[in-house]
């Protein structure tokens, strides 16, 4: 039986899911509102439980309080809105006058352009009075609506929202009361083999999402109350209506605040004969929003909702298209639930990667990707930022070496093109120079050495020798003051030795690199007493014999020196590991450990 490709199945599943969300929105909106409201008030239920109430009474108290608050806010909003509707005719004159002022200001710069582009159609203009007369006569011919018809239409308009609110309230009560039962059902549905993962997902939802929702409700309610009090003190009518509207619209990401501020400024312009009240209300609204966004929210529930800013906007567009205004309000909570679920459910993991605020790419992987692309400026910028918080040794351990290690299997398998490989070498050289070369030298003193060979470490060493001389510094130094970083001359050994020299030099050590058994790197046997430590990279399996022979020669030539081997976590184990580690005095497993050992002066 032929297998069906998985990609078409994903497309079909996604299409069916979107269709269900769209055509079933009347039912799903109520369920989503009730579930999110139940999740949001869960911290309050847990607080009552800690005070000594059992689960059922604590839930009932929470539900009653939430229902009373929602009912009270709804009654106040309906009353304020009715009062506003009665007062609107008195504001119409002033609003029309300000509209004419704004129209005149906008028309003046465009008067010349409008005169050139406007095409006057005489016939329609002549026919307009006749059309108006026909429309007026038709309107006059319509029978006047009776009181019964008017009441019926009003009841039909109110019954929809009130009925949906009632359904949401009932669902909210039962979801809250059966919270533990629903949790058991979800665990049973996931199966016995996924109990731990399901419990972890539910724990994240209970402790992470619910706290965020509850904090968001509290912050937005406090914001709405602050707006209402501020507008009331400024003398703006129906201030509490605008405060509640601001608190509700603040659940709509980004766009909600613009709409609320625009409504408040427009109403203030209609109330006040001048522009002072409108500008003052807009300015104070902006100050409150900035203060809450940058001072209150980071302290209450962190700097981020767990979603990237772009994901918040995209989520608002998607949910708003599917569910309308309710989707706009619920877009952030619903998307956040999907992101949290994606951390534990493999099928939803791509959503966490695409929508989550936390970067899904590690520092080493980001380094490797940028190195392949030749984005030197971004790598240097990131490296310099890390060096402000740590050392070059730590940067090598956590970013540079792991990033380079990612290239090894791809290079060996031939997946990296020669052009990309050349770009990678060039990027590594320039980045290492930028983040490790002494600032005192300055760019004008650096001599560019062409990258003629493929050995990055050798090239970096030549660049350093162009600044420090053949012996990488003066040989007129005290005895036992130099640390040698020595290797067998392979690309890997040269690169590690060069990085280690620069990491040790950052800490003030006199570190120099050599290739073992190469005559031109030996300044003379009489200089052996200058060396206090010799650090060697861990050998490959095929190089163990040569490496042990080189260590024996170092013992004979510098018996006073401490010989250390750098064994990184990325190094493969060798069959003769005990023999290798027995040949040296110390084994260090990172650049930071090597630097700490040298700085200790042991």
Secondary structure, 3 states (H helix, E strand, C coil): CCCCCHHHHHHHHHHHHHHHHHHCHHHHHHHHHHHHHHHHCHHHHHHHHHCCCCHHHHHHHHHHHHHHHHHHHHHHHHHHHHHHHHHHHHHHHHHHHHHHHHHHHHHHHHHHHHHHHCCCCHHHHHHHHHHHHHHHHHHHHCCCCCHHHHHHHHHHHHHHHHHHHHHHHHHHHHHHHCHHHHHHHHHHHHCHHHHHHHHHHHHHHHHHHHHHHHHHHHHHHHHHHHHHHHHHHCCCCCHHHHHHHHHHHCCCCCHHHHHHHHHHHHHHHHHCCCCHHHHHHHHHHHHHHHHHHHHHHHHHHCCCCCECHHHHHHHHHHHHHHHCHHHHHHHHHHHHHHHHHHCCCHHHHHHHHHHECCCCCCHHHHHHHHHHHCCHHHHHHHHHHHHHHCCHHHHHHHHHHHHHHHHHHHHHCCCCCHHHHHHHHHHHHHHHHHHHCCCCCCHHHCCCCCCCCCCHHHHHHHHHHHHHCCCCCCCCCCCCCEEEEEECCCHHHHHHHHHHHHHHHHCCCEEEEEECCCHHHCCCHHHHHHEEEEEEECCCHHHHHHHHHHHHHHHHHCCCCEEEEECCCCCCCCCCHHHHHHCCCEEECCHHHHHHHHHHCC
